[in-house]
Amino acid sequence: MKAASLQALVEGLLAAKGVPAGPARETAEARVAADLEGLPSHGVMLLPMVLERLAAGSVCATAQGVVVHEDRGAVVMDAQNALGQVSARRAADIAVEKARAHGLGAVSVRNGFHIAAAGRFALQMAAQGCIGIVSSNTRPLMPAPGGAERVVGNNPIAIACPTAGEPIVVDLALSAGAMGRIRMAEAALAPIPEGWAADAQGTPTTDAAAAVLGMLLPSGGPKGFGLALMMDLLCGGLSQGNVGDAVTGLYGDPAVPYGCAHFFLAIDIAAFGPPETFAATAAALAARIRASQTAPGAPPVRVPGDRARANTATAQGRITLAPATARALAAAAASASLPYPED
């Protein structure tokens, strides 16, 4: 399917639930961009859940978030259960504005919703001459080392910085595998890689259905768990929002707000020295890494962000939807009396 056609469909489906044109476009762009970048777990596969939440009222179609506390470069925002892409874009803009004034700008967000790929908003800050850092918390999905109970989310973190060429961006969840990818494997009746998840008793599994009912395993073991714990506090603790069990499940009761929290940090490079010097240094380091020797049989070395850009270029404006996602979107289109694009 053409990405443009898919985006138009997503915008139409959101508009049918009362979302204004601007927020509908922002949300659709972010979801479709994730699919183009090869991140379908953060793309339009989540739209049916979003539509259900809009209908049930746990996501507010018109909210954009409000600032509830401000002290120099520090801001607390209440997202008001807005669409995640809408409140995240605003939080990133505020973080950059504060960084311009103070060197650093931090926005902690409560009562938030899923923002898709966090790297999108880190890149938004990088495009404005800042190092951008974005994190979010989720419902508990991972056990502590040696544990058999979900106690902390897979809380993603993204960092992006400008260079004299393409920006460098790291965007990762702190679990070995993303729940979205596991749900996709479950829908396809496919196994998941070893080390991604454990079942409800804490036993490692490659069964996607058992993993959905069980637990994700932290990337890097105790290291990933420790970082996820601190991201939970950075997001929910600073915003006086939800942490741990207080964050609900994306696929739980659609009438109950998700209630996650986010953290946005913008670092104004100009406050530390000439931005051109930093950009040249970062570009030179990226070039050195890309030119480094590869292991036997391995593909060329990449810098974080290269794969997403390559996937977008290779896609040539077309997206192949998973069958379950296509069926769900077609049903949503029929329900909203919208045509389902065949191209």
DANOR-V640898 format. One record per residue. N is the residue number from 1. PHI is phi in degrees with one decimal (* if undefined). OMEGA is omega in whole degrees, 0 to 359 (* if undefined). Layout:
# DANOR-V640898
n=N phi=PHI omega=OMEGA
n=N phi=PHI omega=OMEGA
This chain:
# DANOR-V640898
n=1 phi=* omega=176
n=2 phi=-65.1 omega=180
n=3 phi=-59.9 omega=180
n=4 phi=-63.9 omega=179
n=5 phi=-68.4 omega=179
n=6 phi=-65.1 omega=179
n=7 phi=-62.8 omega=178
n=8 phi=-62.4 omega=178
n=9 phi=-64.0 omega=180
n=10 phi=-61.2 omega=178
n=11 phi=-59.8 omega=180
n=12 phi=-64.4 omega=179
n=13 phi=-65.7 omega=178
n=14 phi=-69.1 omega=179
n=15 phi=-60.3 omega=180
n=16 phi=-65.2 omega=177
n=17 phi=-98.2 omega=175
n=18 phi=93.4 omega=180
n=19 phi=-80.2 omega=178
n=20 phi=-61.7 omega=187
n=21 phi=-58.4 omega=182
n=22 phi=-60.4 omega=177
n=23 phi=-59.5 omega=178
n=24 phi=-64.0 omega=179
n=25 phi=-66.2 omega=179
n=26 phi=-58.0 omega=182
n=27 phi=-65.7 omega=180
n=28 phi=-63.2 omega=179
n=29 phi=-59.1 omega=182
n=30 phi=-66.0 omega=181
n=31 phi=-67.8 omega=181
n=32 phi=-68.4 omega=178
n=33 phi=-60.0 omega=178
n=34 phi=-61.9 omega=178
n=35 phi=-65.2 omega=179
n=36 phi=-62.7 omega=181
n=37 phi=-80.6 omega=181
n=38 phi=86.0 omega=179
n=39 phi=-119.0 omega=184
n=40 phi=-61.8 omega=179
n=41 phi=-65.0 omega=178
n=42 phi=-112.7 omega=186
n=43 phi=-99.4 omega=187
n=44 phi=-73.8 omega=175
n=45 phi=-60.3 omega=180
n=46 phi=-85.4 omega=186
n=47 phi=-61.9 omega=179
n=48 phi=-56.0 omega=176
n=49 phi=-65.1 omega=179
n=50 phi=-63.4 omega=180
n=51 phi=-62.7 omega=179
n=52 phi=-63.9 omega=180
n=53 phi=-70.1 omega=176
n=54 phi=-61.3 omega=180
n=55 phi=-66.0 omega=182
n=56 phi=-84.9 omega=176
n=57 phi=94.7 omega=180
n=58 phi=-80.5 omega=169
n=59 phi=-115.7 omega=182
n=60 phi=-90.8 omega=186
n=61 phi=-65.8 omega=188
n=62 phi=-110.6 omega=182
n=63 phi=-70.7 omega=176
n=64 phi=-129.8 omega=181
n=65 phi=93.8 omega=179
n=66 phi=-131.6 omega=176
n=67 phi=-78.2 omega=182
n=68 phi=-113.0 omega=178
n=69 phi=-156.4 omega=182
n=70 phi=-150.2 omega=178
n=71 phi=-147.4 omega=184
n=72 phi=53.7 omega=183
n=73 phi=-87.6 omega=183
n=74 phi=-107.9 omega=182
n=75 phi=-134.4 omega=169
n=76 phi=-113.6 omega=179
n=77 phi=-116.3 omega=168
n=78 phi=-98.4 omega=183
n=79 phi=-73.0 omega=177
n=80 phi=59.6 omega=180
n=81 phi=59.4 omega=177
n=82 phi=-71.5 omega=169
n=83 phi=-54.2 omega=188
n=84 phi=-58.8 omega=182
n=85 phi=-65.7 omega=182
n=86 phi=-72.6 omega=181
n=87 phi=-68.5 omega=181
n=88 phi=-68.3 omega=178
n=89 phi=-61.5 omega=180
n=90 phi=-66.9 omega=180
n=91 phi=-62.1 omega=179
n=92 phi=-64.1 omega=178
n=93 phi=-63.0 omega=180
n=94 phi=-65.6 omega=179
n=95 phi=-59.8 omega=178
n=96 phi=-65.9 omega=179
n=97 phi=-58.8 omega=179
n=98 phi=-69.0 omega=178
n=99 phi=-64.1 omega=177
n=100 phi=-59.6 omega=183
n=101 phi=-86.3 omega=189
n=102 phi=-125.7 omega=184
n=103 phi=89.9 omega=178
n=104 phi=-132.1 omega=175
n=105 phi=-134.4 omega=182
n=106 phi=-125.8 omega=178
n=107 phi=-126.5 omega=177
n=108 phi=-105.8 omega=191
n=109 phi=-122.0 omega=175
n=110 phi=-114.4 omega=181
n=111 phi=54.2 omega=182
n=112 phi=-97.2 omega=179
n=113 phi=-136.2 omega=184
n=114 phi=-53.8 omega=184
n=115 phi=-104.4 omega=185
n=116 phi=65.5 omega=185
n=117 phi=-77.7 omega=180
n=118 phi=-63.2 omega=181
n=119 phi=-60.0 omega=179
n=120 phi=-58.9 omega=184
n=121 phi=-87.4 omega=170
n=122 phi=-65.7 omega=177
n=123 phi=-66.5 omega=177
n=124 phi=-58.2 omega=179
n=125 phi=-73.7 omega=179
n=126 phi=-63.8 omega=180
n=127 phi=-65.5 omega=180
n=128 phi=-108.0 omega=174
n=129 phi=83.2 omega=180
n=130 phi=-117.0 omega=162
n=131 phi=-80.9 omega=183
n=132 phi=-109.0 omega=178
n=133 phi=-126.4 omega=182
n=134 phi=-132.3 omega=174
n=135 phi=-138.9 omega=179
n=136 phi=-147.0 omega=172
n=137 phi=-108.5 omega=181
n=138 phi=-132.4 omega=173
n=139 phi=-61.7 omega=178
n=140 phi=-56.6 omega=180
n=141 phi=-131.7 omega=187
n=142 phi=-124.3 omega=175
n=143 phi=-84.9 omega=169
n=144 phi=-68.7 omega=177
n=145 phi=-53.1 omega=182
n=146 phi=84.2 omega=182
n=147 phi=-91.5 omega=179
n=148 phi=-135.4 omega=179
n=149 phi=-146.1 omega=178
n=150 phi=-66.2 omega=180
n=151 phi=-130.5 omega=181
n=152 phi=-145.8 omega=181
n=153 phi=-77.9 omega=177
n=154 phi=-88.3 omega=178
n=155 phi=-7.9 omega=185
n=156 phi=-71.6 omega=174
n=157 phi=-139.5 omega=178
n=158 phi=-129.8 omega=177
n=159 phi=-133.8 omega=179
n=160 phi=-131.8 omega=175
n=161 phi=-137.6 omega=179
n=162 phi=-75.2 omega=173
n=163 phi=-134.3 omega=175
n=164 phi=-71.8 omega=176
n=165 phi=-122.3 omega=178
n=166 phi=-73.3 omega=178
n=167 phi=-66.4 omega=173
n=168 phi=-96.4 omega=180
n=169 phi=-141.1 omega=173
n=170 phi=-106.2 omega=181
n=171 phi=-140.8 omega=185
n=172 phi=-149.2 omega=168
n=173 phi=-86.3 omega=184
n=174 phi=-95.7 omega=170
n=175 phi=-99.1 omega=180
n=176 phi=-65.7 omega=177
n=177 phi=-141.3 omega=182
n=178 phi=-80.2 omega=178
n=179 phi=-60.5 omega=178
n=180 phi=-59.6 omega=179
n=181 phi=-68.8 omega=178
n=182 phi=-67.6 omega=177
n=183 phi=-64.4 omega=177
n=184 phi=-65.1 omega=178
n=185 phi=-64.9 omega=178
n=186 phi=-61.2 omega=180
n=187 phi=-64.0 omega=181
n=188 phi=-89.8 omega=183
n=189 phi=55.5 omega=182
n=190 phi=-111.1 omega=177
n=191 phi=-75.9 omega=175
n=192 phi=-111.3 omega=181
n=193 phi=-63.9 omega=174
n=194 phi=-62.5 omega=178
n=195 phi=90.5 omega=180
n=196 phi=-81.4 omega=192
n=197 phi=-154.0 omega=174
n=198 phi=-127.6 omega=177
n=199 phi=-80.2 omega=185
n=200 phi=-64.3 omega=178
n=201 phi=-93.7 omega=180
n=202 phi=91.4 omega=179
n=203 phi=-89.3 omega=180
n=204 phi=-54.9 omega=184
n=205 phi=-142.9 omega=170
n=206 phi=-111.1 omega=179
n=207 phi=-85.8 omega=185
n=208 phi=-62.0 omega=180
n=209 phi=-63.7 omega=178
n=210 phi=-67.0 omega=180
n=211 phi=-68.2 omega=179
n=212 phi=-60.8 omega=179
n=213 phi=-84.4 omega=183
n=214 phi=-104.0 omega=187
n=215 phi=-141.6 omega=168
n=216 phi=-77.8 omega=177
n=217 phi=-105.1 omega=183
n=218 phi=-68.7 omega=174
n=219 phi=-67.7 omega=180
n=220 phi=75.6 omega=176
n=221 phi=62.4 omega=183
n=222 phi=-58.3 omega=180
n=223 phi=-65.5 omega=179
n=224 phi=-64.5 omega=179
n=225 phi=-63.3 omega=181
n=226 phi=-61.8 omega=178
n=227 phi=-65.1 omega=180
n=228 phi=-62.4 omega=178
n=229 phi=-60.7 omega=182
n=230 phi=-68.8 omega=176
n=231 phi=-65.4 omega=177
n=232 phi=-58.1 omega=181
n=233 phi=-73.1 omega=179
n=234 phi=-63.0 omega=181
n=235 phi=-82.5 omega=185
n=236 phi=-76.5 omega=182
n=237 phi=-68.5 omega=182
n=238 phi=-66.1 omega=182
n=239 phi=-84.3 omega=188
n=240 phi=57.9 omega=177
n=241 phi=-101.0 omega=185
n=242 phi=-92.2 omega=170
n=243 phi=-132.4 omega=174
n=244 phi=54.3 omega=186
n=245 phi=-64.5 omega=181
n=246 phi=-72.0 omega=174
n=247 phi=-81.0 omega=183
n=248 phi=-88.3 omega=181
n=249 phi=-87.2 omega=177
n=250 phi=-57.7 omega=183
n=251 phi=-103.4 omega=175
n=252 phi=-83.8 omega=179
n=253 phi=-60.8 omega=184
n=254 phi=-66.2 omega=178
n=255 phi=-88.5 omega=181
n=256 phi=-101.2 omega=181
n=257 phi=-56.1 omega=177
n=258 phi=-61.6 omega=171
n=259 phi=71.8 omega=178
n=260 phi=-81.2 omega=180
n=261 phi=-133.5 omega=182
n=262 phi=-132.6 omega=175
n=263 phi=-140.8 omega=180
n=264 phi=-124.6 omega=177
n=265 phi=-126.1 omega=175
n=266 phi=-111.7 omega=178
n=267 phi=-113.3 omega=181
n=268 phi=-75.0 omega=183
n=269 phi=-60.5 omega=181
n=270 phi=-63.6 omega=179
n=271 phi=-74.0 omega=183
n=272 phi=-106.8 omega=182
n=273 phi=163.8 omega=182
n=274 phi=-59.3 omega=179
n=275 phi=-59.0 omega=180
n=276 phi=-64.1 omega=179
n=277 phi=-65.6 omega=179
n=278 phi=-62.4 omega=182
n=279 phi=-60.5 omega=180
n=280 phi=-67.8 omega=178
n=281 phi=-62.7 omega=181
n=282 phi=-64.9 omega=179
n=283 phi=-65.7 omega=180
n=284 phi=-65.7 omega=179
n=285 phi=-65.6 omega=179
n=286 phi=-62.4 omega=179
n=287 phi=-64.0 omega=179
n=288 phi=-61.9 omega=181
n=289 phi=-66.4 omega=181
n=290 phi=-62.6 omega=182
n=291 phi=-88.6 omega=184
n=292 phi=-71.1 omega=184
n=293 phi=-65.2 omega=179
n=294 phi=-97.9 omega=174
n=295 phi=-71.3 omega=181
n=296 phi=-54.3 omega=177
n=297 phi=79.6 omega=183
n=298 phi=-86.5 omega=177
n=299 phi=-73.1 omega=179
n=300 phi=-55.9 omega=181
n=301 phi=-70.2 omega=180
n=302 phi=-117.0 omega=170
n=303 phi=-102.5 omega=179
n=304 phi=-51.1 omega=184
n=305 phi=107.5 omega=182
n=306 phi=-64.1 omega=185
n=307 phi=-64.7 omega=180
n=308 phi=-62.2 omega=179
n=309 phi=-66.0 omega=179
n=310 phi=-65.8 omega=179
n=311 phi=-62.0 omega=180
n=312 phi=-63.1 omega=179
n=313 phi=-65.4 omega=182
n=314 phi=-66.3 omega=182
n=315 phi=-62.7 omega=179
n=316 phi=50.9 omega=175
n=317 phi=76.2 omega=179
n=318 phi=-126.6 omega=182
n=319 phi=-129.5 omega=173
n=320 phi=-99.3 omega=182
n=321 phi=-83.0 omega=171
n=322 phi=-61.6 omega=183
n=323 phi=-52.9 omega=181
n=324 phi=-64.8 omega=178
n=325 phi=-66.7 omega=179
n=326 phi=-60.7 omega=179
n=327 phi=-63.2 omega=181
n=328 phi=-66.0 omega=179
n=329 phi=-68.9 omega=178
n=330 phi=-62.8 omega=178
n=331 phi=-66.0 omega=179
n=332 phi=-65.1 omega=179
n=333 phi=-64.1 omega=179
n=334 phi=-62.4 omega=180
n=335 phi=-63.5 omega=181
n=336 phi=-91.1 omega=181
n=337 phi=58.7 omega=178
n=338 phi=-110.9 omega=177
n=339 phi=-70.9 omega=178
n=340 phi=-97.1 omega=184
n=341 phi=-64.6 omega=180
n=342 phi=-99.4 omega=182
n=343 phi=-101.5 omega=*
